[in-house]
Amino acid sequence: MTDENAIDQIENLRSGSIHELRVKKEDFLSFRAILTKQEDFKHFRGIAEHGGDIIFQYMKEPRS
């Protein structure tokens, strides 16, 4: 996953164009580096799956 692709996917998730985003284990660290720079970072929830993939969802309320 390229940085531009990650930013596009984050925006799609934020806007509601997609309900969830699956990030492969090998892409996680680069994706997370971009995600943590987002102003609304606390609105994103990551759910780890067996095998190391992560499913991200966007929540209306920020997590604490």
N, CA, C, O and CB atoms as a CASP TS submission, in Angstrom:
PFRMAT TS
TARGET T0000
AUTHOR 0000-0000-0000
METHOD Language model
MODEL 1
PARENT N/A
ATOM      1  N   MET     1       0.853  -1.183   0.000  1.00  0.00           N
ATOM      2  CA  MET     1       0.000   0.000   0.000  1.00  0.00           C
ATOM      3  C   MET     1       0.893   1.239   0.000  1.00  0.00           C
ATOM      4  O   MET     1       1.755   1.398   0.865  1.00  0.00           O
ATOM      5  CB  MET     1      -0.967   0.002   1.231  1.00  0.00           C
ATOM      6  N   THR     2       0.677   2.098  -0.967  1.00  0.00           N
ATOM      7  CA  THR     2       1.451   3.333  -1.046  1.00  0.00           C
ATOM      8  C   THR     2       0.857   4.370  -0.093  1.00  0.00           C
ATOM      9  O   THR     2      -0.270   4.218   0.377  1.00  0.00           O
ATOM     10  CB  THR     2       1.479   3.877  -2.501  1.00  0.00           C
ATOM     11  N   ASP     3       1.619   5.413   0.184  1.00  0.00           N
ATOM     12  CA  ASP     3       1.131   6.479   1.055  1.00  0.00           C
ATOM     13  C   ASP     3      -0.111   7.139   0.464  1.00  0.00           C
ATOM     14  O   ASP     3      -1.067   7.421   1.186  1.00  0.00           O
ATOM     15  CB  ASP     3       2.227   7.527   1.286  1.00  0.00           C
ATOM     16  N   GLU     4      -0.102   7.382  -0.832  1.00  0.00           N
ATOM     17  CA  GLU     4      -1.255   8.015  -1.481  1.00  0.00           C
ATOM     18  C   GLU     4      -2.483   7.123  -1.404  1.00  0.00           C
ATOM     19  O   GLU     4      -3.596   7.599  -1.175  1.00  0.00           O
ATOM     20  CB  GLU     4      -0.936   8.341  -2.943  1.00  0.00           C
ATOM     21  N   ASN     5      -2.274   5.832  -1.597  1.00  0.00           N
ATOM     22  CA  ASN     5      -3.372   4.878  -1.508  1.00  0.00           C
ATOM     23  C   ASN     5      -3.937   4.843  -0.088  1.00  0.00           C
ATOM     24  O   ASN     5      -5.153   4.791   0.098  1.00  0.00           O
ATOM     25  CB  ASN     5      -2.903   3.476  -1.933  1.00  0.00           C
ATOM     26  N   ALA     6      -3.064   4.871   0.898  1.00  0.00           N
ATOM     27  CA  ALA     6      -3.502   4.864   2.296  1.00  0.00           C
ATOM     28  C   ALA     6      -4.324   6.108   2.611  1.00  0.00           C
ATOM     29  O   ALA     6      -5.362   6.020   3.268  1.00  0.00           O
ATOM     30  CB  ALA     6      -2.291   4.777   3.241  1.00  0.00           C
ATOM     31  N   ILE     7      -3.866   7.256   2.148  1.00  0.00           N
ATOM     32  CA  ILE     7      -4.591   8.508   2.394  1.00  0.00           C
ATOM     33  C   ILE     7      -5.966   8.466   1.732  1.00  0.00           C
ATOM     34  O   ILE     7      -6.955   8.900   2.321  1.00  0.00           O
ATOM     35  CB  ILE     7      -3.782   9.719   1.871  1.00  0.00           C
ATOM     36  N   ASP     8      -6.025   7.947   0.515  1.00  0.00           N
ATOM     37  CA  ASP     8      -7.311   7.818  -0.184  1.00  0.00           C
ATOM     38  C   ASP     8      -8.257   6.891   0.580  1.00  0.00           C
ATOM     39  O   ASP     8      -9.442   7.189   0.732  1.00  0.00           O
ATOM     40  CB  ASP     8      -7.094   7.287  -1.619  1.00  0.00           C
ATOM     41  N   GLN     9      -7.730   5.779   1.054  1.00  0.00           N
ATOM     42  CA  GLN     9      -8.564   4.820   1.793  1.00  0.00           C
ATOM     43  C   GLN     9      -9.050   5.408   3.117  1.00  0.00           C
ATOM     44  O   GLN     9     -10.193   5.181   3.513  1.00  0.00           O
ATOM     45  CB  GLN     9      -7.783   3.522   2.054  1.00  0.00           C
ATOM     46  N   ILE    10      -8.200   6.153   3.794  1.00  0.00           N
ATOM     47  CA  ILE    10      -8.594   6.815   5.043  1.00  0.00           C
ATOM     48  C   ILE    10      -9.726   7.794   4.768  1.00  0.00           C
ATOM     49  O   ILE    10     -10.698   7.855   5.521  1.00  0.00           O
ATOM     50  CB  ILE    10      -7.385   7.549   5.689  1.00  0.00           C
ATOM     51  N   GLU    11      -9.602   8.557   3.693  1.00  0.00           N
ATOM     52  CA  GLU    11     -10.643   9.528   3.334  1.00  0.00           C
ATOM     53  C   GLU    11     -11.945   8.830   2.974  1.00  0.00           C
ATOM     54  O   GLU    11     -13.020   9.300   3.345  1.00  0.00           O
ATOM     55  CB  GLU    11     -10.181  10.403   2.165  1.00  0.00           C
ATOM     56  N   ASN    12     -11.863   7.712   2.255  1.00  0.00           N
ATOM     57  CA  ASN    12     -13.075   6.951   1.931  1.00  0.00           C
ATOM     58  C   ASN    12     -13.758   6.424   3.183  1.00  0.00           C
ATOM     59  O   ASN    12     -14.986   6.426   3.273  1.00  0.00           O
ATOM     60  CB  ASN    12     -12.738   5.790   1.001  1.00  0.00           C
ATOM     61  N   LEU    13     -12.978   5.980   4.134  1.00  0.00           N
ATOM     62  CA  LEU    13     -13.533   5.488   5.391  1.00  0.00           C
ATOM     63  C   LEU    13     -14.166   6.632   6.185  1.00  0.00           C
ATOM     64  O   LEU    13     -15.252   6.490   6.747  1.00  0.00           O
ATOM     65  CB  LEU    13     -12.440   4.795   6.226  1.00  0.00           C
ATOM     66  N   ARG    14     -13.482   7.742   6.221  1.00  0.00           N
ATOM     67  CA  ARG    14     -13.964   8.921   6.945  1.00  0.00           C
ATOM     68  C   ARG    14     -15.279   9.443   6.350  1.00  0.00           C
ATOM     69  O   ARG    14     -16.189   9.828   7.084  1.00  0.00           O
ATOM     70  CB  ARG    14     -12.899  10.031   6.922  1.00  0.00           C
ATOM     71  N   SER    15     -15.367   9.451   5.035  1.00  0.00           N
ATOM     72  CA  SER    15     -16.550  10.002   4.371  1.00  0.00           C
ATOM     73  C   SER    15     -17.732   9.034   4.357  1.00  0.00           C
ATOM     74  O   SER    15     -18.859   9.429   4.058  1.00  0.00           O
ATOM     75  CB  SER    15     -16.203  10.390   2.955  1.00  0.00           C
ATOM     76  N   GLY    16     -17.473   7.767   4.681  1.00  0.00           N
ATOM     77  CA  GLY    16     -18.545   6.782   4.688  1.00  0.00           C
ATOM     78  C   GLY    16     -18.700   6.064   3.358  1.00  0.00           C
ATOM     79  O   GLY    16     -19.619   5.263   3.191  1.00  0.00           O
ATOM     80  N   SER    17     -17.805   6.342   2.401  1.00  0.00           N
ATOM     81  CA  SER    17     -17.853   5.642   1.116  1.00  0.00           C
ATOM     82  C   SER    17     -17.642   4.140   1.302  1.00  0.00           C
ATOM     83  O   SER    17     -18.210   3.320   0.581  1.00  0.00           O
ATOM     84  CB  SER    17     -16.794   6.210   0.157  1.00  0.00           C
ATOM     85  N   ILE    18     -16.809   3.804   2.288  1.00  0.00           N
ATOM     86  CA  ILE    18     -16.613   2.404   2.656  1.00  0.00           C
ATOM     87  C   ILE    18     -16.885   2.261   4.145  1.00  0.00           C
ATOM     88  O   ILE    18     -16.656   3.194   4.915  1.00  0.00           O
ATOM     89  CB  ILE    18     -15.169   1.914   2.297  1.00  0.00           C
ATOM     90  N   HIS    19     -17.370   1.102   4.548  1.00  0.00           N
ATOM     91  CA  HIS    19     -17.728   0.863   5.947  1.00  0.00           C
ATOM     92  C   HIS    19     -16.523   0.426   6.777  1.00  0.00           C
ATOM     93  O   HIS    19     -16.411   0.776   7.952  1.00  0.00           O
ATOM     94  CB  HIS    19     -18.824  -0.193   6.035  1.00  0.00           C
ATOM     95  N   GLU    20     -15.627  -0.337   6.160  1.00  0.00           N
ATOM     96  CA  GLU    20     -14.439  -0.788   6.861  1.00  0.00           C
ATOM     97  C   GLU    20     -13.289  -0.955   5.883  1.00  0.00           C
ATOM     98  O   GLU    20     -13.486  -1.077   4.674  1.00  0.00           O
ATOM     99  CB  GLU    20     -14.711  -2.101   7.603  1.00  0.00           C
ATOM    100  N   LEU    21     -12.093  -0.957   6.433  1.00  0.00           N
ATOM    101  CA  LEU    21     -10.884  -1.044   5.631  1.00  0.00           C
ATOM    102  C   LEU    21      -9.998  -2.136   6.205  1.00  0.00           C
ATOM    103  O   LEU    21      -9.645  -2.101   7.384  1.00  0.00           O
ATOM    104  CB  LEU    21     -10.137   0.317   5.590  1.00  0.00           C
ATOM    105  N   ARG    22      -9.640  -3.099   5.378  1.00  0.00           N
ATOM    106  CA  ARG    22      -8.753  -4.188   5.811  1.00  0.00           C
ATOM    107  C   ARG    22      -7.320  -3.821   5.431  1.00  0.00           C
ATOM    108  O   ARG    22      -7.025  -3.524   4.274  1.00  0.00           O
ATOM    109  CB  ARG    22      -9.172  -5.562   5.162  1.00  0.00           C
ATOM    110  N   VAL    23      -6.433  -3.847   6.432  1.00  0.00           N
ATOM    111  CA  VAL    23      -5.020  -3.564   6.216  1.00  0.00           C
ATOM    112  C   VAL    23      -4.240  -4.841   6.494  1.00  0.00           C
ATOM    113  O   VAL    23      -4.367  -5.444   7.559  1.00  0.00           O
ATOM    114  CB  VAL    23      -4.524  -2.386   7.124  1.00  0.00           C
ATOM    115  N   LYS    24      -3.443  -5.236   5.533  1.00  0.00           N
ATOM    116  CA  LYS    24      -2.632  -6.437   5.670  1.00  0.00           C
ATOM    117  C   LYS    24      -1.532  -6.224   6.713  1.00  0.00           C
ATOM    118  O   LYS    24      -1.065  -5.106   6.930  1.00  0.00           O
ATOM    119  CB  LYS    24      -2.019  -6.830   4.315  1.00  0.00           C
ATOM    120  N   LYS    25      -1.142  -7.303   7.335  1.00  0.00           N
ATOM    121  CA  LYS    25      -0.117  -7.280   8.373  1.00  0.00           C
ATOM    122  C   LYS    25       1.149  -6.560   7.900  1.00  0.00           C
ATOM    123  O   LYS    25       1.725  -5.758   8.635  1.00  0.00           O
ATOM    124  CB  LYS    25       0.223  -8.705   8.805  1.00  0.00           C
ATOM    125  N   GLU    26       1.574  -6.848   6.677  1.00  0.00           N
ATOM    126  CA  GLU    26       2.816  -6.264   6.172  1.00  0.00           C
ATOM    127  C   GLU    26       2.698  -4.772   5.861  1.00  0.00           C
ATOM    128  O   GLU    26       3.718  -4.092   5.749  1.00  0.00           O
ATOM    129  CB  GLU    26       3.253  -6.999   4.934  1.00  0.00           C
ATOM    130  N   ASP    27       1.486  -4.250   5.719  1.00  0.00           N
ATOM    131  CA  ASP    27       1.267  -2.828   5.447  1.00  0.00           C
ATOM    132  C   ASP    27       0.947  -2.017   6.694  1.00  0.00           C
ATOM    133  O   ASP    27       0.860  -0.790   6.633  1.00  0.00           O
ATOM    134  CB  ASP    27       0.152  -2.669   4.456  1.00  0.00           C
ATOM    135  N   PHE    28       0.772  -2.691   7.818  1.00  0.00           N
ATOM    136  CA  PHE    28       0.256  -2.028   9.011  1.00  0.00           C
ATOM    137  C   PHE    28       1.135  -0.874   9.494  1.00  0.00           C
ATOM    138  O   PHE    28       0.619   0.214   9.747  1.00  0.00           O
ATOM    139  CB  PHE    28       0.103  -3.032  10.115  1.00  0.00           C
ATOM    140  N   LEU    29       2.425  -1.075   9.628  1.00  0.00           N
ATOM    141  CA  LEU    29       3.279  -0.023  10.200  1.00  0.00           C
ATOM    142  C   LEU    29       3.290   1.239   9.348  1.00  0.00           C
ATOM    143  O   LEU    29       3.230   2.347   9.882  1.00  0.00           O
ATOM    144  CB  LEU    29       4.701  -0.536  10.364  1.00  0.00           C
ATOM    145  N   SER    30       3.367   1.083   8.036  1.00  0.00           N
ATOM    146  CA  SER    30       3.352   2.284   7.179  1.00  0.00           C
ATOM    147  C   SER    30       1.974   2.946   7.201  1.00  0.00           C
ATOM    148  O   SER    30       1.875   4.173   7.189  1.00  0.00           O
ATOM    149  CB  SER    30       3.742   1.920   5.721  1.00  0.00           C
ATOM    150  N   PHE    31       0.909   2.137   7.232  1.00  0.00           N
ATOM    151  CA  PHE    31      -0.447   2.688   7.299  1.00  0.00           C
ATOM    152  C   PHE    31      -0.653   3.431   8.620  1.00  0.00           C
ATOM    153  O   PHE    31      -1.209   4.529   8.640  1.00  0.00           O
ATOM    154  CB  PHE    31      -1.501   1.564   7.145  1.00  0.00           C
ATOM    155  N   ARG    32      -0.208   2.835   9.707  1.00  0.00           N
ATOM    156  CA  ARG    32      -0.390   3.447  11.029  1.00  0.00           C
ATOM    157  C   ARG    32       0.345   4.784  11.129  1.00  0.00           C
ATOM    158  O   ARG    32      -0.152   5.720  11.755  1.00  0.00           O
ATOM    159  CB  ARG    32       0.104   2.495  12.130  1.00  0.00           C
ATOM    160  N   ALA    33       1.529   4.876  10.514  1.00  0.00           N
ATOM    161  CA  ALA    33       2.283   6.132  10.535  1.00  0.00           C
ATOM    162  C   ALA    33       1.472   7.263   9.905  1.00  0.00           C
ATOM    163  O   ALA    33       1.526   8.400  10.374  1.00  0.00           O
ATOM    164  CB  ALA    33       3.625   5.967   9.798  1.00  0.00           C
ATOM    165  N   ILE    34       0.734   6.962   8.861  1.00  0.00           N
ATOM    166  CA  ILE    34      -0.110   7.964   8.207  1.00  0.00           C
ATOM    167  C   ILE    34      -1.360   8.226   9.036  1.00  0.00           C
ATOM    168  O   ILE    34      -1.772   9.374   9.205  1.00  0.00           O
ATOM    169  CB  ILE    34      -0.497   7.509   6.786  1.00  0.00           C
ATOM    170  N   LEU    35      -1.953   7.169   9.548  1.00  0.00           N
ATOM    171  CA  LEU    35      -3.197   7.298  10.318  1.00  0.00           C
ATOM    172  C   LEU    35      -3.005   8.144  11.578  1.00  0.00           C
ATOM    173  O   LEU    35      -3.862   8.966  11.903  1.00  0.00           O
ATOM    174  CB  LEU    35      -3.722   5.914  10.702  1.00  0.00           C
ATOM    175  N   THR    36      -1.909   7.958  12.278  1.00  0.00           N
ATOM    176  CA  THR    36      -1.695   8.690  13.533  1.00  0.00           C
ATOM    177  C   THR    36      -1.494  10.182  13.319  1.00  0.00           C
ATOM    178  O   THR    36      -1.607  10.960  14.266  1.00  0.00           O
ATOM    179  CB  THR    36      -0.501   8.126  14.262  1.00  0.00           C
ATOM    180  N   LYS    37      -1.198  10.592  12.092  1.00  0.00           N
ATOM    181  CA  LYS    37      -1.034  12.013  11.777  1.00  0.00           C
ATOM    182  C   LYS    37      -2.367  12.699  11.489  1.00  0.00           C
ATOM    183  O   LYS    37      -2.421  13.921  11.349  1.00  0.00           O
ATOM    184  CB  LYS    37      -0.109  12.175  10.584  1.00  0.00           C
ATOM    185  N   GLN    38      -3.436  11.921  11.400  1.00  0.00           N
ATOM    186  CA  GLN    38      -4.756  12.482  11.096  1.00  0.00           C
ATOM    187  C   GLN    38      -5.308  13.209  12.313  1.00  0.00           C
ATOM    188  O   GLN    38      -5.169  12.748  13.446  1.00  0.00           O
ATOM    189  CB  GLN    38      -5.733  11.374  10.645  1.00  0.00           C
ATOM    190  N   GLU    39      -5.935  14.348  12.062  1.00  0.00           N
ATOM    191  CA  GLU    39      -6.500  15.158  13.141  1.00  0.00           C
ATOM    192  C   GLU    39      -7.569  14.395  13.921  1.00  0.00           C
ATOM    193  O   GLU    39      -7.702  14.566  15.132  1.00  0.00           O
ATOM    194  CB  GLU    39      -7.091  16.446  12.578  1.00  0.00           C
ATOM    195  N   ASP    40      -8.331  13.552  13.220  1.00  0.00           N
ATOM    196  CA  ASP    40      -9.409  12.794  13.864  1.00  0.00           C
ATOM    197  C   ASP    40      -9.002  11.342  14.133  1.00  0.00           C
ATOM    198  O   ASP    40      -9.831  10.437  14.048  1.00  0.00           O
ATOM    199  CB  ASP    40     -10.668  12.827  12.992  1.00  0.00           C
ATOM    200  N   PHE    41      -7.744  11.127  14.453  1.00  0.00           N
ATOM    201  CA  PHE    41      -7.184   9.795  14.681  1.00  0.00           C
ATOM    202  C   PHE    41      -8.005   8.970  15.670  1.00  0.00           C
ATOM    203  O   PHE    41      -8.167   7.764  15.479  1.00  0.00           O
ATOM    204  CB  PHE    41      -5.763   9.916  15.185  1.00  0.00           C
ATOM    205  N   LYS    42      -8.519   9.595  16.708  1.00  0.00           N
ATOM    206  CA  LYS    42      -9.252   8.853  17.742  1.00  0.00           C
ATOM    207  C   LYS    42     -10.622   8.370  17.278  1.00  0.00           C
ATOM    208  O   LYS    42     -11.293   7.642  18.010  1.00  0.00           O
ATOM    209  CB  LYS    42      -9.418   9.715  18.966  1.00  0.00           C
ATOM    210  N   HIS    43     -11.039   8.751  16.108  1.00  0.00           N
ATOM    211  CA  HIS    43     -12.303   8.270  15.558  1.00  0.00           C
ATOM    212  C   HIS    43     -12.139   6.937  14.834  1.00  0.00           C
ATOM    213  O   HIS    43     -13.129   6.295  14.482  1.00  0.00           O
ATOM    214  CB  HIS    43     -12.884   9.303  14.608  1.00  0.00           C
ATOM    215  N   PHE    44     -10.903   6.523  14.613  1.00  0.00           N
ATOM    216  CA  PHE    44     -10.630   5.269  13.922  1.00  0.00           C
ATOM    217  C   PHE    44     -10.448   4.146  14.933  1.00  0.00           C
ATOM    218  O   PHE    44      -9.751   4.300  15.936  1.00  0.00           O
ATOM    219  CB  PHE    44      -9.384   5.398  13.028  1.00  0.00           C
ATOM    220  N   ARG    45     -11.083   3.022  14.652  1.00  0.00           N
ATOM    221  CA  ARG    45     -10.955   1.857  15.522  1.00  0.00           C
ATOM    222  C   ARG    45     -10.361   0.724  14.708  1.00  0.00           C
ATOM    223  O   ARG    45     -10.842   0.408  13.619  1.00  0.00           O
ATOM    224  CB  ARG    45     -12.331   1.445  16.138  1.00  0.00           C
ATOM    225  N   GLY    46      -9.316   0.117  15.240  1.00  0.00           N
ATOM    226  CA  GLY    46      -8.690  -1.018  14.580  1.00  0.00           C
ATOM    227  C   GLY    46      -9.028  -2.303  15.309  1.00  0.00           C
ATOM    228  O   GLY    46      -8.913  -2.379  16.532  1.00  0.00           O
ATOM    229  N   ILE    47      -9.444  -3.309  14.563  1.00  0.00           N
ATOM    230  CA  ILE    47      -9.792  -4.602  15.132  1.00  0.00           C
ATOM    231  C   ILE    47      -8.828  -5.626  14.544  1.00  0.00           C
ATOM    232  O   ILE    47      -8.845  -5.893  13.342  1.00  0.00           O
ATOM    233  CB  ILE    47     -11.294  -4.982  14.839  1.00  0.00           C
ATOM    234  N   ALA    48      -7.990  -6.195  15.404  1.00  0.00           N
ATOM    235  CA  ALA    48      -7.008  -7.180  14.941  1.00  0.00           C
ATOM    236  C   ALA    48      -7.687  -8.515  14.682  1.00  0.00           C
ATOM    237  O   ALA    48      -8.545  -8.961  15.443  1.00  0.00           O
ATOM    238  CB  ALA    48      -5.873  -7.350  15.971  1.00  0.00           C
ATOM    239  N   GLU    49      -7.282  -9.127  13.600  1.00  0.00           N
ATOM    240  CA  GLU    49      -7.807 -10.439  13.254  1.00  0.00           C
ATOM    241  C   GLU    49      -6.724 -11.488  13.445  1.00  0.00           C
ATOM    242  O   GLU    49      -5.534 -11.176  13.500  1.00  0.00           O
ATOM    243  CB  GLU    49      -8.332 -10.458  11.804  1.00  0.00           C
ATOM    244  N   HIS    50      -7.154 -12.720  13.544  1.00  0.00           N
ATOM    245  CA  HIS    50      -6.225 -13.830  13.624  1.00  0.00           C
ATOM    246  C   HIS    50      -5.391 -13.853  12.352  1.00  0.00           C
ATOM    247  O   HIS    50      -5.945 -13.852  11.253  1.00  0.00           O
ATOM    248  CB  HIS    50      -6.973 -15.176  13.831  1.00  0.00           C
ATOM    249  N   GLY    51      -4.082 -13.874  12.481  1.00  0.00           N
ATOM    250  CA  GLY    51      -3.205 -13.853  11.317  1.00  0.00           C
ATOM    251  C   GLY    51      -2.516 -12.515  11.120  1.00  0.00           C
ATOM    252  O   GLY    51      -1.577 -12.420  10.329  1.00  0.00           O
ATOM    253  N   GLY    52      -2.958 -11.482  11.818  1.00  0.00           N
ATOM    254  CA  GLY    52      -2.263 -10.205  11.782  1.00  0.00           C
ATOM    255  C   GLY    52      -2.899  -9.103  10.964  1.00  0.00           C
ATOM    256  O   GLY    52      -2.443  -7.962  11.032  1.00  0.00           O
ATOM    257  N   ASP    53      -3.932  -9.394  10.194  1.00  0.00           N
ATOM    258  CA  ASP    53      -4.615  -8.324   9.458  1.00  0.00           C
ATOM    259  C   ASP    53      -5.451  -7.494  10.430  1.00  0.00           C
ATOM    260  O   ASP    53      -5.868  -7.985  11.479  1.00  0.00           O
ATOM    261  CB  ASP    53      -5.513  -8.912   8.324  1.00  0.00           C
ATOM    262  N   ILE    54      -5.692  -6.236  10.073  1.00  0.00           N
ATOM    263  CA  ILE    54      -6.458  -5.331  10.925  1.00  0.00           C
ATOM    264  C   ILE    54      -7.589  -4.739  10.106  1.00  0.00           C
ATOM    265  O   ILE    54      -7.395  -4.338   8.958  1.00  0.00           O
ATOM    266  CB  ILE    54      -5.556  -4.211  11.521  1.00  0.00           C
ATOM    267  N   ILE    55      -8.777  -4.687  10.704  1.00  0.00           N
ATOM    268  CA  ILE    55      -9.923  -4.046  10.075  1.00  0.00           C
ATOM    269  C   ILE    55     -10.140  -2.717  10.783  1.00  0.00           C
ATOM    270  O   ILE    55     -10.320  -2.672  12.000  1.00  0.00           O
ATOM    271  CB  ILE    55     -11.207  -4.952  10.142  1.00  0.00           C
ATOM    272  N   PHE    56     -10.123  -1.638  10.012  1.00  0.00           N
ATOM    273  CA  PHE    56     -10.351  -0.310  10.572  1.00  0.00           C
ATOM    274  C   PHE    56     -11.765   0.142  10.257  1.00  0.00           C
ATOM    275  O   PHE    56     -12.283  -0.083   9.163  1.00  0.00           O
ATOM    276  CB  PHE    56      -9.326   0.704  10.027  1.00  0.00           C
ATOM    277  N   GLN    57     -12.378   0.786  11.244  1.00  0.00           N
ATOM    278  CA  GLN    57     -13.704   1.374  11.100  1.00  0.00           C
ATOM    279  C   GLN    57     -13.635   2.810  11.589  1.00  0.00           C
ATOM    280  O   GLN    57     -12.781   3.157  12.404  1.00  0.00           O
ATOM    281  CB  GLN    57     -14.782   0.560  11.887  1.00  0.00           C
ATOM    282  N   TYR    58     -14.539   3.641  11.088  1.00  0.00           N
ATOM    283  CA  TYR    58     -14.611   5.038  11.519  1.00  0.00           C
ATOM    284  C   TYR    58     -15.828   5.198  12.417  1.00  0.00           C
ATOM    285  O   TYR    58     -16.937   4.811  12.048  1.00  0.00           O
ATOM    286  CB  TYR    58     -14.684   6.014  10.295  1.00  0.00           C
ATOM    287  N   MET    59     -15.616   5.769  13.595  1.00  0.00           N
ATOM    288  CA  MET    59     -16.688   5.964  14.569  1.00  0.00           C
ATOM    289  C   MET    59     -17.038   7.453  14.658  1.00  0.00           C
ATOM    290  O   MET    59     -16.165   8.315  14.558  1.00  0.00           O
ATOM    291  CB  MET    59     -16.273   5.412  15.966  1.00  0.00           C
ATOM    292  N   LYS    60     -18.317   7.735  14.846  1.00  0.00           N
ATOM    293  CA  LYS    60     -18.742   9.128  14.986  1.00  0.00           C
ATOM    294  C   LYS    60     -18.213   9.744  16.288  1.00  0.00           C
ATOM    295  O   LYS    60     -17.854  10.921  16.325  1.00  0.00           O
ATOM    296  CB  LYS    60     -20.277   9.222  14.943  1.00  0.00           C
ATOM    297  N   GLU    61     -18.169   8.952  17.335  1.00  0.00           N
ATOM    298  CA  GLU    61     -17.657   9.414  18.628  1.00  0.00           C
ATOM    299  C   GLU    61     -16.201   8.959  18.772  1.00  0.00           C
ATOM    300  O   GLU    61     -15.887   7.805  18.482  1.00  0.00           O
ATOM    301  CB  GLU    61     -18.535   8.869  19.813  1.00  0.00           C
ATOM    302  N   PRO    62     -15.315   9.848  19.214  1.00  0.00           N
ATOM    303  CA  PRO    62     -13.917   9.433  19.394  1.00  0.00           C
ATOM    304  C   PRO    62     -13.774   8.479  20.583  1.00  0.00           C
ATOM    305  O   PRO    62     -14.512   8.564  21.564  1.00  0.00           O
ATOM    306  CB  PRO    62     -13.014  10.667  19.595  1.00  0.00           C
ATOM    307  N   ARG    63     -12.811   7.579  20.465  1.00  0.00           N
ATOM    308  CA  ARG    63     -12.548   6.691  21.592  1.00  0.00           C
ATOM    309  C   ARG    63     -11.781   7.475  22.655  1.00  0.00           C
ATOM    310  O   ARG    63     -11.163   8.494  22.347  1.00  0.00           O
ATOM    311  CB  ARG    63     -11.750   5.421  21.141  1.00  0.00           C
ATOM    312  N   SER    64     -11.814   7.023  23.859  1.00  0.00           N
ATOM    313  CA  SER    64     -11.167   7.759  24.950  1.00  0.00           C
ATOM    314  C   SER    64      -9.703   7.447  25.079  1.00  0.00           C
ATOM    315  O   SER    64      -9.030   7.992  25.953  1.00  0.00           O
ATOM    316  CB  SER    64     -11.845   7.464  26.246  1.00  0.00           C
TER
END
